[in-house]
Amino acid sequence: MKADGWTPGAYVRHPGEPEWGLGQVQSAIGDRVTVNFQHRGKVLIDISVVRLVAARPEEDAG
């Protein structure tokens, strides 16, 4: 999947780092997606290496 499949504002999770919590896409260019995670902060992710998982913020409500 190319980064253009992710748009700024989309919510995601990193499958290999669940402790990072919910992330929100900040930018997506080519295979590079910048995500701001709840418990990790801003991270640049190469989606040719890591397949982000779509998420919903209400999943964390409770």
trRosetta pair geometry for C-beta under 8 A, 3 or more apart (Angstrom, degrees):
i j d omega theta_ij theta_ji phi_ij phi_ji
1 5 4.6 -57 -179 24 109 154
1 6 8.0 88 138 -27 121 90
1 47 6.2 -66 81 147 89 130
1 51 7.3 94 26 -132 116 88
2 5 5.9 124 70 -11 61 94
2 30 7.0 -82 -160 -167 94 33
2 31 6.7 -84 -137 -81 59 62
2 47 7.7 120 -155 83 18 129
3 6 5.6 -58 -166 41 59 101
3 28 3.7 -175 165 -180 103 94
3 29 5.9 -9 89 48 152 14
3 30 5.6 44 18 81 126 27
3 31 5.8 180 -32 -112 104 14
3 32 6.1 -26 -66 55 153 37
3 33 5.0 -178 -130 -65 107 89
3 47 5.9 151 -78 23 76 135
4 28 6.4 161 -81 124 31 118
5 28 7.9 -120 55 169 48 153
6 10 5.4 -132 -159 53 77 146
6 12 7.1 -12 -130 -54 128 138
6 25 5.0 -175 163 -110 112 158
6 28 4.5 167 82 -90 95 153
6 33 5.3 25 72 -119 151 135
6 47 7.5 174 -5 -63 133 157
6 52 6.9 37 -83 65 141 143
7 10 5.3 106 59 -28 66 113
7 25 6.6 121 90 90 29 143
7 28 6.7 -93 -97 24 25 136
8 25 5.4 -136 -115 111 35 93
8 26 6.1 7 -128 -178 95 20
8 27 6.0 2 -81 -86 107 42
8 28 7.0 -151 -51 2 66 93
9 24 6.6 -21 -144 -173 25 104
9 25 6.5 -31 34 65 27 90
10 24 7.2 155 79 -154 37 59
10 25 4.5 20 54 16 86 126
10 54 7.1 -66 176 -127 112 86
11 22 5.9 -20 -164 -171 110 105
11 23 6.9 141 -159 79 57 48
11 24 5.7 -33 -99 -98 64 68
11 25 7.7 -124 -68 -3 19 82
11 54 7.1 77 85 -169 69 60
11 55 4.6 -92 128 79 100 84
11 56 6.1 118 73 -107 142 20
11 57 5.6 -149 -91 -49 160 76
12 22 7.9 130 69 -165 34 59
12 23 4.9 -36 71 73 81 103
12 24 7.6 148 22 -98 77 20
12 25 6.2 69 -3 -49 119 92
12 35 6.0 -79 61 -125 122 139
12 52 4.3 -2 -172 173 137 122
12 53 6.2 133 -163 69 76 45
12 54 6.2 -53 -105 -106 70 33
12 55 5.6 130 -133 14 14 100
13 18 7.0 18 -180 -117 119 63
13 20 7.7 148 -155 76 67 100
13 21 7.8 -104 -120 147 88 22
13 22 6.6 -55 -82 -111 83 47
13 23 6.5 149 -95 17 32 96
13 52 7.1 148 67 -166 38 75
13 53 4.7 -26 60 65 91 104
13 55 4.7 91 -24 -49 95 136
14 17 4.2 4 98 49 125 98
14 18 7.5 -143 78 -66 73 34
14 20 5.5 29 34 46 120 142
14 23 6.7 61 -26 -11 88 142
14 35 7.6 163 -55 84 103 155
14 37 7.1 -37 -5 -91 117 139
14 43 7.7 -16 -60 84 146 151
14 45 7.2 -153 -104 -103 111 143
14 50 6.5 -11 -146 173 91 137
14 52 6.5 -47 -95 -115 54 76
14 53 7.8 177 -88 20 9 90
15 18 7.6 1 -160 -63 29 81
15 50 7.5 -179 37 -168 91 89
15 51 6.8 8 7 77 133 79
15 52 7.6 -177 -14 -129 87 28
15 53 5.5 97 -62 -22 94 120
16 50 6.8 -98 14 -130 121 110
17 20 4.4 42 129 -12 109 118
17 37 8.0 -29 113 -131 123 167
17 40 7.1 31 148 -58 137 153
18 21 7.9 63 166 -63 49 32
19 39 6.3 -91 149 94 69 142
20 23 6.6 7 130 -56 115 109
20 37 4.1 -28 167 177 105 152
20 38 7.0 128 154 49 56 74
20 39 5.4 -165 -153 66 33 90
20 40 4.1 -23 -134 -16 98 129
20 43 7.6 -38 -149 -5 147 148
21 37 5.8 131 65 178 79 90
21 38 3.4 -57 97 51 140 120
21 39 4.5 105 2 3 119 102
21 40 7.5 -178 34 -3 86 88
21 60 7.3 50 -165 -105 99 139
22 37 7.2 162 91 -147 33 65
22 38 5.2 59 52 -24 73 120
22 55 5.8 -149 -128 113 88 146
22 57 6.2 91 -174 -112 159 64
22 59 7.4 151 -86 67 121 104
22 60 5.5 -82 -30 -39 135 140
23 35 4.0 30 167 168 131 119
23 36 6.3 156 -156 76 76 37
23 37 4.1 -37 -91 -89 96 72
23 38 7.2 -116 -74 -9 50 70
23 40 7.9 -26 -89 48 108 113
23 43 7.7 -62 -128 41 139 109
23 52 7.7 -93 69 -146 133 123
23 55 7.7 98 42 37 67 134
24 35 6.7 153 71 -157 30 73
24 36 5.3 -19 58 59 85 93
25 28 6.0 -5 -175 -45 127 109
25 33 6.0 -56 -131 -173 102 108
25 34 7.3 102 -162 78 59 54
25 35 5.6 -41 -97 -101 49 78
26 34 4.4 -54 62 103 109 102
26 35 6.5 -180 3 -100 88 21
26 36 5.5 83 -49 -21 116 99
26 42 6.7 -4 -7 -130 153 105
27 33 7.3 -176 93 -149 51 47
27 34 4.7 27 47 36 87 112
28 32 7.4 170 -149 93 45 52
28 33 4.7 0 -108 -109 84 83
28 34 7.6 -140 -66 24 48 66
29 32 5.5 -12 68 65 78 98
31 46 5.5 31 132 -160 106 72
31 47 5.3 -144 -168 51 72 79
31 48 4.4 -10 -158 -24 145 102
32 44 6.0 -10 -166 -172 102 100
32 45 7.3 147 -154 75 51 45
32 46 6.1 -26 -96 -99 66 61
32 47 7.6 -162 -81 4 16 85
33 44 7.6 151 79 -157 38 52
33 45 5.0 -26 67 64 89 97
33 47 5.5 52 0 -38 118 115
33 52 6.7 -70 78 -19 155 147
34 42 6.2 4 -178 -169 100 99
34 43 7.3 168 -152 84 57 36
34 44 5.3 -27 -97 -99 77 67
34 45 7.5 163 -93 16 25 75
35 42 7.3 164 86 -146 37 52
35 43 5.6 -21 64 62 86 86
35 45 5.9 10 7 -1 114 123
35 52 7.3 160 -62 -113 151 143
36 41 6.7 -47 -148 -177 71 37
36 42 5.0 -25 -98 -88 75 71
36 43 7.9 153 -95 16 28 68
37 40 4.0 19 77 45 128 101
37 41 6.5 -8 56 36 79 20
37 42 7.8 173 17 -80 70 20
37 43 6.2 11 -3 7 114 117
38 60 8.0 139 -53 -120 160 163
40 43 5.9 -2 123 -37 124 125
45 49 7.9 -140 -180 64 73 97
45 50 5.3 -82 -169 64 109 130
45 52 6.6 89 120 -59 156 114
46 49 4.6 48 93 18 104 110
46 50 6.6 102 72 18 60 89
47 50 6.2 -73 -115 72 44 67
47 51 6.7 75 -162 -104 81 41
47 52 6.2 -57 -113 -2 107 98
55 59 6.0 -92 -173 26 94 143
56 59 5.1 114 70 -22 79 98
57 60 6.2 -54 -173 30 53 106
57 61 7.5 64 134 -34 71 95
58 61 5.0 -31 -156 7 58 121
